[in-house]
Amino acid sequence: MAGTCTIVIPTYNEEKNIQNMAKAIREAYPEFRILFMDDNSTDRSRQLIEELNDPLTKMFVRKPEERGLGASVIQGFEIAETDYAICMDCDFQHPISALQGIYDQMEAGAELCVGKRTSRMSMGFKRAMGSEVVELFCKFFFKLHGKQTTKDMMSGLFGLRCDVFRPVIQANWGNFELKGWKVLMDLMKYNDRKVDVRYFSYDFGTRAEGESHINPKVPIMTFHQLWGFGKALAKFFAKVYKIDYYEMYPAERKN
């Protein structure tokens, strides 16, 4: 019997994309469940999903004080009531067609299937090159700590077996970079055994509508995931961007 699947989509003020995304997934994959993990949007996102009246499409509105992309995705994985869960963005940079390839790999026995970008140039040259450099840096530290890596550690498009990763999430919730963007990195960081990782290559697109939510805090949070030296780098970049590091991480403030 085919495995069940939930598409987990973190959102914040995506009214220009959210209904089109839900309709596109439903048309292509009638049996998939769709779970929008919303960070308390102030636009019409919730209303637009309710208007669809689709029993397999839900919006989970998270508490304002618990906002964070990482938290949204991780909680979505935890509450998904299906065999598999696939994370993707709501801006159509991740092609709907790629979901089939990831699902097929999960059905073939993968415990984790990572969407591997054929190119990052749609991000713009400067951002693409920066992403490549940071990825190599992250992989170095993962290997230094004896952790399993993937071919695209920064990927925001990936699927997993819920029964494999739900215990990892429940045991390490307080350790995750909950406001961060690199969820896959944290899942691999806190996973305590080697998992069967497979890949599906796809062309990374451009945002359909609306504005990107990326900001200078994203690289700071990414470096913060890399153990002690990574935190030192996060502090350095916080100074460069004139961001209060201890406002981001008050628990690290020395008394």
Number of C-alpha atoms within 10 A of each C-alpha: 4 7 13 15 24 25 25 27 25 25 26 21 19 22 21 18 18 24 19 16 19 23 15 13 19 17 10 13 16 9 13 18 23 25 24 26 23 25 22 19 16 11 13 13 22 22 12 16 20 14 9 13 10 14 9 13 20 19 19 17 17 17 10 11 8 13 17 20 23 20 23 26 26 25 20 23 27 18 13 19 15 17 17 23 29 28 27 24 18 25 23 18 18 22 15 14 13 17 22 13 16 25 22 15 20 26 17 10 13 20 21 26 25 27 30 22 21 11 13 16 16 14 16 10 11 9 13 14 14 11 16 15 11 16 16 13 14 21 20 15 16 18 11 9 12 10 17 17 19 18 15 20 22 22 19 22 26 24 31 25 22 24 15 15 20 17 13 18 21 12 11 13 15 9 11 19 20 22 18 20 23 21 26 24 25 23 16 20 20 17 19 11 9 11 14 11 19 21 21 20 14 17 17 20 17 14 17 12 14 12 11 8 8 9 8 13 18 15 20 24 25 24 21 20 21 23 13 11 13 19 18 15 17 22 19 15 19 20 12 10 11 10 16 12 20 13 10 14 11 10 9 10 9 6 4
